[in-house]
Amino acid sequence: MTTPAPRTGRAGRPPGDRRLRPPSATPIPPDGRRRPGRQAPVDEGTASVVRSSSVMALGTLASRGTGFLRTLVLAYALGDSFTANAYNTANTLPNTVYDLMLGGILTSIMVPLLVNAAKRDRDRGRAYDQRIFTLTTLALFAVTAVATLMASILVGIYASAITGAERHLMVILAYFFVPQIFFYGMSSLVGAVLNARGHFAAPMWTPVVNNIVVIAVLLMFVGTGGIGVTPATISASQVQLLGFGTTLGIIAQTIALIPALRRVGFRWRPRFDFRRAEIAEMWRMGGPLAGYIVTTQVALLVVMNVASKASNQVSYDGVGTYTYAWQLFQMPYAIVGISVITALLPRMSAHAAEGRYREVKSDFSSGVRLSSVIVVPASLLLFVLGSPFAEALFGYGSTKPTEAAYIGVVFGVFSLGLVPYMLFQLILRVFYALYDSRTPMFIGVAVMLTNIGASLAALALLPAGHVVEGIAGAFGLSNVVGTVASWWILSRRLHGLGGPRIARSMIRMHVAAIPAALFALAVTFTVGVVFSPGPILGILTVVIGGCGGLLFYLLFARALSVTEVTDLMAGLRGRLRH
């Protein structure tokens, strides 16, 4: 059944929301109907999302695949204890500061602003693009300069429990890594400009350049005798190699985006005639969003310190394990969730700018169902196969098999939260498309408090060697809270989100995924009886259990008429033929 269009008040706004639409939006007629030619069929919209998502999914698969290889080489070279903790903590700082200051603004609100300016301004937003690009570049430079000067202080904030040679190494690496903030920001800014113009591929493919550079650096590190080094024995030249080489990767990624920017006709000509109305528009969206980002970073601050304290009891139960498991967890979400979100945001923003809320809801429903068709089975299968998967990947070099297995356990717990995490991120993008960043800020407070409370409980209640598992569980629980709260608020505002249709599809997907997970579990026990723990056990378990589980899922999905599987496969086949 088609969801009725929301009732509207003056200016076409849903009742009770004065901040939902930009001033240029076109109101919905009182009868909720569209004039001929205005409304795109749902099937056409779904097909468009599939096409755009498949392009990005292939690029993301390449970038995440090489990123995955980068993680494997990193674990081989640095292991999972003190040296890895120092490197990973220092390398987290530029991402943390960037997200805290500008990351959320660039990745979440810039596209709606650019899309609306293109529709609103006589020059199709060209002057607006130049002013925003100039303003953001200046802000990035200022944030990077201040953060670099504060590198030592940042280490103290995010790793207060670390002392001695490990802390010294962490501080030195931080001075190398923090300048990456500027280049992360420029990559996101260029990506927003490209996405607003309907070009999605380049931002998904260019991280491959970064990963290749860093992999080469790590191999050079191994070649200099880096395996098994500790913070006390690592040489100055090895530190410089890691520091300069890792930062060189993100610089190369940023430079690789320039040709794509030129292909869409964008030439940056700095403009300093900033307009008060435009800055105020950014502040109205960016201010509350910055508040949301603060909540995520406060939670991360607590998590990093909890993991650091846990590593004082068991060396591998710390930031290194958390980082490796998190990077594994991000692969299925990035390949599917980010691809769909990136394709949907410009569409939803354009529909919202014209007051076409029925299409916004249709886009959201399509995005949830298309993402879930892969995310749901991935969540259950990765929970079962997490430990052997990590043994197959990390059980070499400086990482012991027991440490690799623990990375997999944490990864499996993370994977259980994959569905609520994906849902929460999709719902947040609907708020941003509707020009509302204030509501996510308040929801973020509830998510933060849940994550912090559960993480501290894990540190206090779980035995040594299992704290990071609890942190992963806290992450999943906090996303459940965020999903429930944001769905309830947005559903009331838009008079429904197509929940019944989404629920029916997701129930069928979960029912189809359960036999797949049971098969993978049976394989795990069977192979475990024959082989001892190690890479061989992991490889056999993942290959047999993963391939067989996928086949089971496809068979049961077809029997249960999960049409989203057919839509997705048809879109991918069409893209590959093209």
ZIDA-V931646 format. One record per helix or strand of 2 or more residues. SS is the DSSP state (hx for helix, st for strand). FROM is the first residue (numbers start at 1). TO is the last residue. If there is no record, write none. Layout:
# ZIDA-V931646
ss->SS from->FROM to->TO
ss->SS from->FROM to->TO
This chain:
# ZIDA-V931646
ss->hx from->10 to->12
ss->hx from->42 to->78
ss->hx from->82 to->120
ss->hx from->126 to->149
ss->hx from->151 to->158
ss->hx from->164 to->177
ss->hx from->180 to->196
ss->hx from->201 to->205
ss->hx from->207 to->223
ss->hx from->236 to->256
ss->hx from->258 to->263
ss->hx from->276 to->311
ss->hx from->319 to->353
ss->hx from->357 to->394
ss->hx from->401 to->416
ss->hx from->418 to->433
ss->hx from->438 to->461
ss->hx from->467 to->494
ss->hx from->499 to->530
ss->hx from->535 to->559
ss->hx from->563 to->577
